[in-house]
Amino acid sequence: MLGLLNLVHFAEEYEEKARKALENATHPIHWYSFAIVGINLTGHLLTLLKKYKLNSFFYNSTDPLDTFNSLYGK
């Protein structure tokens, strides 16, 4: 569910980047599954979070979910 929330946030808040990523995902030769890559990205971010590699992003965060979502657009 978190991966889906991240993808929705990415599409809504970073519309231009999301459109470009989707355009790249549908390339006839170099295609990839946009949703699966997004879910894998969520998994990778969770791993980094558990290893305390993202502490600087969350130090002054008032909304941890919004901060986590914003990492998609970075």
FENTACOR-V62179 format. One record per residue. N is the residue number from 1. RES is the residue in one small letter. PHI is phi as a letter, one per 30 degrees, with the letter a starting at -180 (999 if undefined). NEAR is the number of other C-alpha atoms within 10 Angstrom. Layout:
BEGIN
n = {N,N}
res = {RES,RES}
phi = {PHI,PHI}
near = {NEAR,NEAR}
END
This chain:
BEGIN
n = {1,2,3,4,5,6,7,8,9,10,11,12,13,14,15,16,17,18,19,20,21,22,23,24,25,26,27,28,29,30,31,32,33,34,35,36,37,38,39,40,41,42,43,44,45,46,47,48,49,50,51,52,53,54,55,56,57,58,59,60,61,62,63,64,65,66,67,68,69,70,71,72,73,74}
res = {m,l,g,l,l,n,l,v,h,f,a,e,e,y,e,e,k,a,r,k,a,l,e,n,a,t,h,p,i,h,w,y,s,f,a,i,v,g,i,n,l,t,g,h,l,l,t,l,l,k,k,y,k,l,n,s,f,f,y,n,s,t,d,p,l,d,t,f,n,s,l,y,g,k}
phi = {999,d,d,d,d,d,d,d,d,e,d,d,c,b,e,d,d,d,d,d,d,d,d,d,d,c,e,d,c,c,d,a,d,e,d,d,d,d,d,d,d,e,d,d,d,d,d,d,d,d,c,i,d,c,e,d,d,c,e,c,d,c,b,e,d,d,d,d,d,d,d,d,d,d}
near = {7,14,18,14,14,23,22,14,18,21,18,11,15,15,13,12,14,20,13,10,14,17,12,15,17,13,10,8,8,8,12,15,10,16,14,12,14,17,18,12,17,22,14,12,18,16,13,13,15,11,10,10,12,16,13,9,14,14,9,10,13,9,9,13,13,12,14,19,21,16,15,20,14,6}
END
